[in-house]
Amino acid sequence: MKRLGAMTTEVSALAEAAARAVTVLEADSEALLARRTQFDREVEETRADLSAKEFEVLRAANELRREQEAWRASRTRAVEAEAGQQTRLHLIAGGATFVTTAQVLMQRESDSGLAMLVKKLVDDATKSGDATAAAFFGDGPPPGQLELVLNRDAATISSLLAWLGDGEAAIEELAPAALRRLRLEAAHWGMLTLEHQCAARANATTSDTDEARHVAAQVLQIGCSPAAPVCRVLLSDLRLWLCKCQSRRDAACEGPSQIIGSLADALETHHTDASVARHGIGCCSLLGASCATARRQLTEQQTRLEAIVDRAVRLAKEDSAWRKAGEEAHLLRRVLKLGRRDDCDEIAARTQRQNPERAGPGYFNAKVR
């Protein structure tokens, strides 16, 4: 009996322990279910976040792709524009041809009429796939080469190109006449910076040293044998400048450049140009009759000058365009043979009777020293 009671007690204890275990298991199950629910919720939130981030990544990738395409297109346009600007451009003005690039003509005064004209030329060439634009070409240049024809003075265009390439330093040594022409050219094309710089330099006080430096630079330029149209203007300007007074002729002869040699170089280089011959020979006559230093240079260059004179005289008999050059040649022939003051006076009187506006005051008035 006692044993049965002990077993009943033990069974009751086991039942209570089992009940407690079931209770604990149920609590653990509920906790696990809650944790699983939380985990599932976190998984869903993570999936939603990943989806949002994937969408952002895809959108960023699409934007990057569009930016890359736009950059490639921009780079292509820039490369094409740069290639167009670097294309060699033959600029023809007053019978002279200047080789430059579109970039030189467009970069310094980008709003000028010349820059706009060149930009249109480059754009037309780029659109057509070659470097031709029938509006500006005669028979047409070779492919890959632009050609622009301007009805402008060659010497002034030469100075304009120098300024476009080098800036204000290019006009520091320009003679007053060349500076005035360049200022008018700047006004024609709407180049305000150049126009103001020319005006400032023209208004500056000019000393004898400045004038001597100007003529030295001009002689140097003549000696480099520029294109015939440019040489004509340079020689004409030099001649007018020399006619003003004896001090100018002395300054021209005493400069570092051998002026007679430079004139002879120009006359030989452009031996078919009557205007170059007229003004070049006239400068030689003017200097030789009034400056001892020039006479020594004439003696050194006498063989070359005699050949130039003989050619001018012969062409004057064959072609009326050389008539004035022939007259100058006869005068230089006399100057080359000058030996006495009376000869100088006779030549001066003869020159002023035949062409008084050319000589100006004091043309041959100085003594031969």
Contacts in CASP RR format, 6 or more apart in sequence:
PFRMAT RR
TARGET T0000
AUTHOR 0000-0000-0000
METHOD contacts of the structure
MODEL  1
MKRLGAMTTEVSALAEAAARAVTVLEADSEALLARRTQFDREVEETRADL
SAKEFEVLRAANELRREQEAWRASRTRAVEAEAGQQTRLHLIAGGATFVT
TAQVLMQRESDSGLAMLVKKLVDDATKSGDATAAAFFGDGPPPGQLELVL
NRDAATISSLLAWLGDGEAAIEELAPAALRRLRLEAAHWGMLTLEHQCAA
RANATTSDTDEARHVAAQVLQIGCSPAAPVCRVLLSDLRLWLCKCQSRRD
AACEGPSQIIGSLADALETHHTDASVARHGIGCCSLLGASCATARRQLTE
QQTRLEAIVDRAVRLAKEDSAWRKAGEEAHLLRRVLKLGRRDDCDEIAAR
TQRQNPERAGPGYFNAKVR
80 126 0 8 1.000
81 122 0 8 1.000
81 126 0 8 1.000
84 102 0 8 1.000
84 122 0 8 1.000
84 125 0 8 1.000
84 126 0 8 1.000
85 101 0 8 1.000
85 102 0 8 1.000
85 103 0 8 1.000
85 106 0 8 1.000
85 122 0 8 1.000
86 101 0 8 1.000
86 102 0 8 1.000
86 103 0 8 1.000
87 101 0 8 1.000
87 102 0 8 1.000
87 122 0 8 1.000
87 125 0 8 1.000
87 131 0 8 1.000
87 144 0 8 1.000
87 145 0 8 1.000
87 146 0 8 1.000
88 99 0 8 1.000
88 100 0 8 1.000
88 101 0 8 1.000
88 144 0 8 1.000
88 145 0 8 1.000
88 146 0 8 1.000
89 99 0 8 1.000
89 100 0 8 1.000
89 101 0 8 1.000
89 102 0 8 1.000
89 105 0 8 1.000
89 118 0 8 1.000
89 121 0 8 1.000
89 145 0 8 1.000
89 146 0 8 1.000
89 147 0 8 1.000
89 148 0 8 1.000
90 97 0 8 1.000
90 98 0 8 1.000
90 99 0 8 1.000
90 141 0 8 1.000
90 145 0 8 1.000
90 146 0 8 1.000
90 147 0 8 1.000
90 148 0 8 1.000
91 97 0 8 1.000
91 98 0 8 1.000
91 99 0 8 1.000
91 100 0 8 1.000
91 105 0 8 1.000
91 148 0 8 1.000
91 150 0 8 1.000
91 157 0 8 1.000
91 161 0 8 1.000
92 98 0 8 1.000
92 147 0 8 1.000
92 148 0 8 1.000
92 149 0 8 1.000
92 150 0 8 1.000
93 149 0 8 1.000
93 150 0 8 1.000
93 151 0 8 1.000
93 152 0 8 1.000
93 153 0 8 1.000
93 154 0 8 1.000
93 157 0 8 1.000
93 229 0 8 1.000
94 150 0 8 1.000
94 151 0 8 1.000
94 152 0 8 1.000
94 153 0 8 1.000
94 154 0 8 1.000
94 157 0 8 1.000
94 229 0 8 1.000
95 154 0 8 1.000
95 227 0 8 1.000
95 228 0 8 1.000
95 229 0 8 1.000
96 154 0 8 1.000
96 157 0 8 1.000
96 158 0 8 1.000
96 226 0 8 1.000
96 227 0 8 1.000
96 228 0 8 1.000
96 229 0 8 1.000
96 230 0 8 1.000
97 227 0 8 1.000
98 157 0 8 1.000
98 158 0 8 1.000
98 161 0 8 1.000
100 161 0 8 1.000
102 118 0 8 1.000
102 119 0 8 1.000
102 121 0 8 1.000
102 122 0 8 1.000
102 146 0 8 1.000
104 161 0 8 1.000
104 164 0 8 1.000
104 165 0 8 1.000
105 114 0 8 1.000
105 115 0 8 1.000
105 118 0 8 1.000
105 161 0 8 1.000
105 164 0 8 1.000
106 115 0 8 1.000
106 118 0 8 1.000
106 119 0 8 1.000
107 164 0 8 1.000
108 163 0 8 1.000
108 164 0 8 1.000
108 165 0 8 1.000
108 167 0 8 1.000
108 193 0 8 1.000
109 115 0 8 1.000
109 164 0 8 1.000
109 189 0 8 1.000
109 190 0 8 1.000
109 191 0 8 1.000
109 192 0 8 1.000
109 193 0 8 1.000
109 194 0 8 1.000
112 189 0 8 1.000
112 190 0 8 1.000
112 191 0 8 1.000
113 189 0 8 1.000
113 190 0 8 1.000
114 189 0 8 1.000
114 191 0 8 1.000
117 148 0 8 1.000
118 148 0 8 1.000
121 133 0 8 1.000
121 136 0 8 1.000
121 146 0 8 1.000
121 148 0 8 1.000
122 146 0 8 1.000
124 133 0 8 1.000
124 135 0 8 1.000
125 131 0 8 1.000
125 132 0 8 1.000
125 133 0 8 1.000
125 144 0 8 1.000
125 146 0 8 1.000
130 143 0 8 1.000
130 144 0 8 1.000
131 141 0 8 1.000
131 143 0 8 1.000
131 144 0 8 1.000
131 145 0 8 1.000
131 146 0 8 1.000
132 140 0 8 1.000
132 141 0 8 1.000
132 143 0 8 1.000
133 146 0 8 1.000
134 140 0 8 1.000
136 147 0 8 1.000
136 148 0 8 1.000
136 149 0 8 1.000
137 147 0 8 1.000
137 149 0 8 1.000
138 147 0 8 1.000
138 149 0 8 1.000
140 147 0 8 1.000
141 147 0 8 1.000
150 157 0 8 1.000
152 185 0 8 1.000
152 188 0 8 1.000
153 181 0 8 1.000
153 185 0 8 1.000
153 229 0 8 1.000
153 233 0 8 1.000
154 227 0 8 1.000
154 229 0 8 1.000
154 230 0 8 1.000
154 233 0 8 1.000
155 178 0 8 1.000
155 181 0 8 1.000
155 229 0 8 1.000
155 230 0 8 1.000
155 232 0 8 1.000
155 233 0 8 1.000
155 234 0 8 1.000
156 178 0 8 1.000
156 181 0 8 1.000
156 182 0 8 1.000
156 184 0 8 1.000
156 185 0 8 1.000
156 233 0 8 1.000
157 185 0 8 1.000
158 226 0 8 1.000
158 227 0 8 1.000
158 230 0 8 1.000
159 170 0 8 1.000
159 171 0 8 1.000
159 174 0 8 1.000
159 178 0 8 1.000
159 181 0 8 1.000
159 182 0 8 1.000
159 185 0 8 1.000
160 182 0 8 1.000
160 185 0 8 1.000
160 186 0 8 1.000
160 189 0 8 1.000
160 194 0 8 1.000
162 170 0 8 1.000
162 171 0 8 1.000
163 170 0 8 1.000
163 171 0 8 1.000
163 182 0 8 1.000
163 194 0 8 1.000
168 197 0 8 1.000
171 179 0 8 1.000
171 182 0 8 1.000
171 197 0 8 1.000
171 198 0 8 1.000
171 201 0 8 1.000
172 201 0 8 1.000
173 213 0 8 1.000
173 214 0 8 1.000
173 217 0 8 1.000
173 218 0 8 1.000
174 182 0 8 1.000
174 201 0 8 1.000
174 214 0 8 1.000
174 217 0 8 1.000
175 214 0 8 1.000
175 215 0 8 1.000
175 218 0 8 1.000
175 237 0 8 1.000
175 241 0 8 1.000
176 202 0 8 1.000
176 206 0 8 1.000
176 214 0 8 1.000
177 237 0 8 1.000
177 240 0 8 1.000
177 241 0 8 1.000
178 233 0 8 1.000
178 237 0 8 1.000
179 198 0 8 1.000
179 201 0 8 1.000
179 202 0 8 1.000
180 198 0 8 1.000
180 202 0 8 1.000
182 194 0 8 1.000
182 198 0 8 1.000
183 194 0 8 1.000
183 195 0 8 1.000
183 198 0 8 1.000
183 199 0 8 1.000
183 202 0 8 1.000
186 192 0 8 1.000
186 194 0 8 1.000
186 195 0 8 1.000
186 198 0 8 1.000
187 195 0 8 1.000
208 247 0 8 1.000
208 251 0 8 1.000
211 241 0 8 1.000
211 248 0 8 1.000
211 251 0 8 1.000
212 251 0 8 1.000
212 252 0 8 1.000
212 254 0 8 1.000
212 255 0 8 1.000
215 238 0 8 1.000
215 241 0 8 1.000
215 248 0 8 1.000
215 251 0 8 1.000
215 252 0 8 1.000
216 255 0 8 1.000
216 256 0 8 1.000
216 257 0 8 1.000
218 234 0 8 1.000
218 237 0 8 1.000
218 238 0 8 1.000
218 241 0 8 1.000
219 238 0 8 1.000
219 252 0 8 1.000
219 255 0 8 1.000
219 257 0 8 1.000
219 259 0 8 1.000
219 262 0 8 1.000
220 257 0 8 1.000
220 262 0 8 1.000
221 234 0 8 1.000
222 231 0 8 1.000
222 234 0 8 1.000
222 235 0 8 1.000
222 238 0 8 1.000
222 262 0 8 1.000
222 263 0 8 1.000
222 265 0 8 1.000
222 266 0 8 1.000
223 257 0 8 1.000
223 261 0 8 1.000
223 262 0 8 1.000
223 265 0 8 1.000
223 266 0 8 1.000
225 231 0 8 1.000
225 265 0 8 1.000
225 266 0 8 1.000
225 269 0 8 1.000
225 270 0 8 1.000
226 234 0 8 1.000
228 270 0 8 1.000
228 273 0 8 1.000
228 276 0 8 1.000
231 266 0 8 1.000
231 269 0 8 1.000
231 270 0 8 1.000
231 273 0 8 1.000
231 276 0 8 1.000
232 273 0 8 1.000
232 275 0 8 1.000
232 276 0 8 1.000
232 279 0 8 1.000
235 263 0 8 1.000
235 266 0 8 1.000
235 276 0 8 1.000
235 279 0 8 1.000
235 280 0 8 1.000
235 283 0 8 1.000
236 275 0 8 1.000
236 279 0 8 1.000
238 252 0 8 1.000
238 279 0 8 1.000
238 283 0 8 1.000
239 279 0 8 1.000
239 280 0 8 1.000
239 282 0 8 1.000
239 283 0 8 1.000
239 286 0 8 1.000
241 248 0 8 1.000
242 248 0 8 1.000
242 249 0 8 1.000
242 252 0 8 1.000
242 283 0 8 1.000
242 286 0 8 1.000
242 287 0 8 1.000
243 286 0 8 1.000
243 358 0 8 1.000
243 359 0 8 1.000
243 360 0 8 1.000
243 362 0 8 1.000
243 363 0 8 1.000
244 360 0 8 1.000
244 361 0 8 1.000
245 361 0 8 1.000
245 362 0 8 1.000
246 290 0 8 1.000
246 362 0 8 1.000
246 365 0 8 1.000
246 366 0 8 1.000
249 286 0 8 1.000
249 287 0 8 1.000
249 290 0 8 1.000
249 291 0 8 1.000
249 294 0 8 1.000
249 366 0 8 1.000
250 291 0 8 1.000
250 293 0 8 1.000
252 259 0 8 1.000
252 287 0 8 1.000
252 291 0 8 1.000
253 259 0 8 1.000
253 287 0 8 1.000
253 291 0 8 1.000
253 293 0 8 1.000
253 294 0 8 1.000
253 297 0 8 1.000
254 293 0 8 1.000
258 297 0 8 1.000
259 283 0 8 1.000
259 287 0 8 1.000
259 294 0 8 1.000
259 297 0 8 1.000
260 284 0 8 1.000
260 287 0 8 1.000
260 294 0 8 1.000
260 297 0 8 1.000
260 298 0 8 1.000
260 300 0 8 1.000
260 301 0 8 1.000
260 305 0 8 1.000
261 297 0 8 1.000
261 300 0 8 1.000
261 301 0 8 1.000
263 280 0 8 1.000
263 283 0 8 1.000
263 284 0 8 1.000
264 284 0 8 1.000
264 301 0 8 1.000
264 304 0 8 1.000
264 305 0 8 1.000
264 308 0 8 1.000
266 276 0 8 1.000
266 280 0 8 1.000
267 276 0 8 1.000
267 277 0 8 1.000
267 280 0 8 1.000
267 281 0 8 1.000
267 308 0 8 1.000
268 304 0 8 1.000
268 308 0 8 1.000
270 276 0 8 1.000
270 277 0 8 1.000
271 277 0 8 1.000
271 308 0 8 1.000
271 311 0 8 1.000
274 315 0 8 1.000
274 319 0 8 1.000
274 321 0 8 1.000
274 322 0 8 1.000
274 324 0 8 1.000
274 325 0 8 1.000
275 325 0 8 1.000
277 308 0 8 1.000
277 312 0 8 1.000
277 322 0 8 1.000
277 325 0 8 1.000
277 326 0 8 1.000
277 328 0 8 1.000
277 329 0 8 1.000
278 324 0 8 1.000
278 325 0 8 1.000
278 326 0 8 1.000
278 328 0 8 1.000
280 328 0 8 1.000
281 308 0 8 1.000
281 309 0 8 1.000
281 312 0 8 1.000
281 325 0 8 1.000
281 326 0 8 1.000
281 328 0 8 1.000
281 329 0 8 1.000
281 331 0 8 1.000
281 332 0 8 1.000
282 328 0 8 1.000
282 331 0 8 1.000
282 332 0 8 1.000
284 294 0 8 1.000
284 298 0 8 1.000
284 305 0 8 1.000
284 332 0 8 1.000
284 335 0 8 1.000
285 328 0 8 1.000
285 331 0 8 1.000
285 332 0 8 1.000
285 335 0 8 1.000
286 363 0 8 1.000
286 364 0 8 1.000
287 294 0 8 1.000
287 298 0 8 1.000
288 294 0 8 1.000
288 295 0 8 1.000
288 298 0 8 1.000
288 335 0 8 1.000
288 338 0 8 1.000
289 335 0 8 1.000
289 338 0 8 1.000
289 344 0 8 1.000
289 347 0 8 1.000
289 348 0 8 1.000
289 364 0 8 1.000
289 368 0 8 1.000
290 363 0 8 1.000
290 364 0 8 1.000
290 365 0 8 1.000
290 366 0 8 1.000
290 368 0 8 1.000
291 366 0 8 1.000
291 369 0 8 1.000
292 368 0 8 1.000
292 369 0 8 1.000
295 338 0 8 1.000
295 368 0 8 1.000
298 305 0 8 1.000
298 335 0 8 1.000
298 336 0 8 1.000
302 336 0 8 1.000
305 332 0 8 1.000
305 336 0 8 1.000
306 333 0 8 1.000
306 336 0 8 1.000
308 329 0 8 1.000
309 329 0 8 1.000
309 332 0 8 1.000
309 333 0 8 1.000
309 336 0 8 1.000
310 329 0 8 1.000
312 322 0 8 1.000
312 325 0 8 1.000
312 326 0 8 1.000
312 328 0 8 1.000
312 329 0 8 1.000
313 326 0 8 1.000
313 329 0 8 1.000
313 330 0 8 1.000
313 333 0 8 1.000
315 322 0 8 1.000
315 325 0 8 1.000
315 326 0 8 1.000
316 322 0 8 1.000
316 323 0 8 1.000
316 325 0 8 1.000
316 326 0 8 1.000
316 327 0 8 1.000
316 329 0 8 1.000
327 354 0 8 1.000
327 355 0 8 1.000
331 347 0 8 1.000
331 350 0 8 1.000
331 351 0 8 1.000
334 343 0 8 1.000
334 347 0 8 1.000
335 347 0 8 1.000
337 343 0 8 1.000
338 344 0 8 1.000
338 347 0 8 1.000
338 368 0 8 1.000
339 368 0 8 1.000
341 367 0 8 1.000
341 368 0 8 1.000
344 364 0 8 1.000
344 367 0 8 1.000
344 368 0 8 1.000
345 364 0 8 1.000
347 364 0 8 1.000
348 359 0 8 1.000
348 363 0 8 1.000
348 364 0 8 1.000
348 365 0 8 1.000
351 358 0 8 1.000
351 359 0 8 1.000
351 363 0 8 1.000
351 364 0 8 1.000
352 359 0 8 1.000
352 363 0 8 1.000
END
